[in-house]
Every structure is written in structure tokens, then in C-alpha cells.
């Protein structure tokens, strides 16, 4: 079976190097970028940083972690199809994997044609490219999210899959980093009122989780929300993202006027915003600084 040329990113989670190599060999020349890891912790870190399009994971990971990993992947990155694989897995385990969100099951050893068919089915579950959908002139999404930073990676993954699939790979990486920076700022600095120096000291002392817990225990801060608005305009061939928090804002003008040397220095306050604006010059704040907007060209 011939698969169309794609730029899809595939994450393989398997403790067996031979299986990793076999899958990479089967997909060679089919347009996939394949990353392989051998344990759940590495898988979660990789999916957070790279936002793969499709995940293949072994059900028989060490410490019976296969099913738990499927549940975590679907909870944090629901738009990403997960294909499970195993050798002689009992039927109840396969059914449970499908019940908790797996899109398909493959029997090991993996046959090339079966893998190709499974990936083709999984690709059909991915969000479509709005730019290629006839008749769509405008599309809007509005998300209201809580102030727990632990949820940010899943939110960004959903946004990337649902709103930014039309972007080239490099632009997608830039946008993913920008949204992460702006959303962390909105939640940590805006809603939870954790300021730069305070965060750096807590990180240095290994006390950042405790600092977060104290802020989230305060109803005044915990109950604040962040609104994310995403807009696709076909006429402008662009995407707009607007992130609004319920904090007091900040003095953004002085931050944006800093020199390039200051903002690029390691650990400098505002470095992330400076880098975001270098990729997306349209970055702009409202008057008080609790709302930020970036415009992303599609061409």
C-alpha cells in the first residue's frame, strides 16, 4: 500500500530496539519523521516538546505501564491518535486499550502493510487543514481554562492540532513555543501573581511546586481563568491567537523596549516574550497588559 507523502511526526514507544528499528524501516521513504523512546517518562516529555501527529506504543511496557500511558496520552493530548501494539495480548486488554482511547491495535511482529493501513486510518482522525476545506471563510475557537500550569501542555497540543495543522513544520515549532511562553505568563504571572524573581528563587531552592500549591490554595487566585481565542481568516490567510488572563497586568512597554542584548541573556526577565516577538512581530498587549495577541501568517 502506498501512503501519500506527508510531514507527519510519529512517536514510537517501545523498550525493544528491534521493534523501533523495524517500524522506522517500514516507514522509510514515506515522508514520516520518526522518534523512538523506550519508557513512559521519556514518552510524556517527548510528546510535550514535539507534539507528534501519531503515537505507537507497546502495551507491555515495564511495570504494566502500557494502559496507564494510553490514558495519560489521551488526557493530555486528545487530538493525537494512539495506536497500541503487542505480541499475544489478551483480548480484554486490547478492548480496554480501545475503551480508554486507543485508535487501533497492531499485533507484533509488525507487518509493513498492516502498519501502513493503521497509520492511514489514524491520519483520518487528525484535524483537517482549514485552508483546504472548500467553503470555509472563517473559523473561531474560544477556550476558557483554569490556572493550573500542569494543564498547559495538553491545551497547547490541542490548539496545535486543531488550529495550526496548515503551518510548515518550522513555523509550527515557533508557534508552539510562543503559545507556551504566553500561556505560562498568563497563568503564572497574571492569574497566580508569581513574579520573576520569586519564581527564580523557588526554582533554585527546589520549592517551585510548593509555591504553586500555595497560590492554587488561595480561592482568590485559584478561581481566576484564562481565555484563549483562536481565529482563522481565509481572506487574510492568517491565524490570530489572543490570550487574556484575569490578573492586574504588567508594565509591558518597558519590557518590549529593552535591548536585544539584555533580553537574549540567559535567564533574563522577559527573554521569552522577546524571542516570541522575534518570530511573531505582530505581538501586542492591551493597555493594562493582561491580554496579548499574535498574528500568524499561513504562507
C-alpha positions in Angstrom: 0.0 0.0 0.0 1.4 3.4 -1.0 1.0 6.2 1.5 0.9 9.8 0.5 3.9 12.0 1.1 3.5 13.7 4.5 5.4 15.7 7.0 3.7 13.8 9.9 5.7 13.2 13.1 5.4 9.8 14.6 6.4 8.8 18.2 7.2 5.2 18.9 7.2 4.0 22.5 8.8 0.5 22.9 11.5 -0.9 25.0 12.7 -3.2 22.2 15.3 -1.7 19.9 14.5 -4.2 17.2 10.8 -3.1 17.1 11.9 0.6 17.0 14.2 -0.2 14.0 11.5 -2.3 12.3 8.9 0.5 12.4 11.5 3.1 11.2 12.4 0.8 8.3 8.8 0.2 7.3 8.2 4.0 7.2 11.4 4.9 5.4 10.7 6.9 2.3 7.0 7.5 3.3 7.5 11.1 4.5 7.4 10.4 8.2 9.7 11.8 10.8 10.1 9.0 13.4 11.2 9.5 17.0 11.6 6.4 19.3 11.7 6.3 23.1 11.7 3.3 25.4 9.8 4.3 28.5 6.7 6.3 29.6 8.5 9.2 31.2 10.5 9.9 28.1 7.4 9.5 26.0 5.5 12.1 28.0 8.4 14.5 27.9 8.8 14.0 24.1 5.1 14.4 23.3 5.0 17.6 25.3 8.0 19.1 23.4 7.4 17.8 19.9 3.6 17.4 19.6 3.7 14.3 17.4 0.8 13.6 15.0 0.5 9.9 15.8 1.8 7.7 18.6 2.5 4.0 18.5 3.0 2.4 21.9 3.6 -1.1 23.2 1.0 -2.4 25.7 3.6 -4.5 27.6 5.8 -1.7 28.8 7.7 -2.3 32.0 5.7 -2.2 35.3 2.4 -2.8 33.3 2.6 0.9 32.3 1.1 0.5 28.8 -2.6 1.1 29.6 -1.8 3.8 32.1 0.3 5.6 29.4 -2.6 5.4 26.9 -4.9 7.1 29.4 -2.3 9.8 30.1 -1.7 10.5 26.5 -5.4 10.8 25.7 -6.0 13.0 28.8 -3.1 15.4 27.9 -3.1 15.2 24.1 -6.5 14.1 23.0 -6.3 15.1 19.3 -3.3 12.8 18.8 -4.3 9.2 17.7 -2.7 6.4 19.7 -2.0 3.0 18.1 -1.3 0.2 20.6 0.8 -2.9 19.7 1.6 -6.1 21.5 2.5 -9.7 20.9 -0.3 -12.1 22.0 -2.1 -9.5 24.1 -5.3 -11.0 25.8 -8.5 -9.7 24.2 -9.7 -8.0 27.4 -6.5 -5.9 27.5 -6.9 -4.9 23.8 -10.6 -3.9 24.4 -9.6 -1.9 27.5 -7.0 0.0 25.5 -9.5 0.8 22.8 -12.0 1.8 25.5 -9.7 4.3 27.1 -8.9 6.0 23.8 -6.6 3.9 21.6 -7.4 4.3 17.9 -6.2 0.9 16.7 -4.3 -2.3 17.6 -1.4 -4.0 15.9 -0.1 -7.5 16.5 3.7 -7.9 16.9 5.8 -8.6 15.0 4.6 -5.5 13.0 3.9 -6.2 9.3 4.6 -3.4 6.9 1.2 -3.4 5.2 -0.7 -3.6 8.5 1.3 -0.7 9.8 0.6 1.4 6.7 -3.2 0.7 6.9 -3.3 1.6 10.7 -1.4 4.8 10.2 -3.6 5.7 7.2 -6.7 5.2 9.5 -5.1 7.3 12.2 -4.3 10.1 9.8 -8.0 10.2 9.0 -8.7 11.1 12.7 -6.4 14.1 12.6 -7.9 17.6 12.4 -8.2 18.7 8.8 -6.4 21.7 7.2 -9.0 24.5 7.2 -7.2 26.2 4.3 -8.1 23.1 2.1 -11.7 22.8 3.2 -14.0 24.3 0.5 -16.4 27.0 1.6 -14.8 27.8 5.0 -14.0 31.6 5.2 -13.7 31.9 8.9 -13.3 29.7 11.9 -13.2 30.6 15.6 -12.3 28.7 18.8 -12.6 30.0 22.4 -11.2 28.1 25.3 -11.6 29.1 29.0 -9.0 27.2 31.1 -8.1 27.1 34.8 -5.0 28.4 36.4 -3.1 25.1 36.9 0.1 25.2 34.9 0.1 21.3 34.7 -2.7 21.6 32.1 -0.8 23.8 29.7 0.9 21.1 27.6 -2.4 19.4 26.8 -4.0 22.7 25.9 -1.2 23.7 23.6 -1.2 20.3 21.9 -5.0 20.6 21.2 -4.5 24.1 19.8 -1.7 23.0 17.5 -3.6 20.0 16.2 -6.9 21.8 15.8 -5.9 25.3 14.6 -2.3 25.1 13.2 -2.1 22.0 11.1 -1.7 24.1 8.0 1.6 25.7 9.1 5.0 24.5 7.9 6.9 22.4 10.5 9.4 25.2 11.5 6.6 27.7 11.9 4.6 25.2 14.0 7.6 24.8 16.3 7.9 28.6 16.7 4.1 28.9 17.4 4.2 26.1 19.9 7.0 27.8 21.8 5.2 31.2 21.6 1.9 29.8 22.9 3.7 28.0 25.7 5.5 31.2 26.8 2.4 33.4 26.6 0.2 30.9 28.4 2.6 30.3 31.2 2.9 34.1 31.6 -0.9 34.5 31.7 -1.3 31.7 34.3 1.8 32.1 36.5 2.5 35.8 36.4 -1.0 37.0 35.6 -3.5 34.9 37.5 -1.3 33.4 40.2 0.8 36.6 40.7 4.1 34.7 40.8 6.7 37.2 39.7 10.0 36.6 38.0 12.4 36.9 41.0 10.1 34.9 43.2 9.9 32.1 40.6 13.7 32.0 40.1 14.3 31.8 43.8 11.8 29.0 44.2 13.3 27.0 41.3 16.8 27.4 42.7 15.6 26.1 46.1 13.6 23.2 44.6 10.4 24.8 46.1 8.5 25.8 42.9 5.9 23.0 43.2 5.2 24.2 46.8 4.9 27.8 45.6 2.3 26.8 43.0 0.4 24.7 45.6 0.2 27.7 48.0 -1.1 30.0 45.2 -3.6 27.5 44.0 -4.9 27.0 47.5 -6.0 30.7 47.6 -9.5 30.9 46.2 -8.9 34.5 45.0 -6.2 33.2 42.7 -7.3 29.7 42.0 -10.7 30.7 40.6 -9.2 33.0 38.0 -9.4 31.8 34.4 -7.6 32.3 31.2 -9.4 32.8 27.9 -7.7 31.7 24.6 -9.3 32.9 21.4 -8.1 31.5 18.1 -9.3 32.9 14.8 -8.7 31.7 11.2 -9.4 34.2 8.4 -9.2 32.9 4.9 -9.3 36.3 3.4 -6.3 37.4 5.4 -4.6 34.0 5.1 -3.7 34.2 8.8 -4.3 32.8 12.3 -4.8 35.1 15.3 -4.3 34.0 18.9 -5.5 36.1 21.8 -4.8 35.1 25.4 -6.5 37.0 28.2 -5.9 36.5 32.0 -7.7 37.9 35.0 -4.7 39.4 36.7 -3.7 43.0 37.1 -1.5 43.2 34.0 2.1 44.5 33.9 4.2 47.3 32.5 4.8 45.7 29.2 6.1 48.8 27.4 9.3 49.0 29.3 9.9 45.2 28.8 9.4 45.4 25.0 11.8 48.4 24.8 14.7 46.5 26.3 17.8 46.0 24.1 18.3 42.8 22.3 21.4 42.0 24.3 19.6 42.3 27.7 16.6 40.2 26.5 18.8 37.4 25.0 20.9 36.9 28.1 20.3 33.6 29.8 17.5 33.8 32.5 16.7 37.5 31.8 13.2 38.6 32.7 11.1 39.0 29.5 13.5 36.8 27.4 10.7 34.5 26.3 8.5 37.4 25.2 11.4 39.0 23.3 12.0 35.7 21.5 8.3 35.3 20.8 8.2 38.8 19.2 11.2 38.0 17.1 9.2 35.2 15.5 5.9 37.0 15.5 6.5 40.8 15.2 2.7 41.4 15.5 2.8 40.6 19.2 0.8 43.3 21.1 -0.7 43.8 24.5 -3.8 45.7 25.6 -3.4 48.8 27.7 -3.1 47.2 31.2 -1.1 44.1 29.9 -3.4 41.2 30.8 -4.2 40.4 27.1 -1.7 39.5 24.4 -2.3 38.9 20.7 -0.2 37.4 18.0 -0.9 37.1 14.3 0.5 34.1 12.4 0.7 34.2 8.5 -0.2 31.0 6.8 2.1 31.4 3.8 
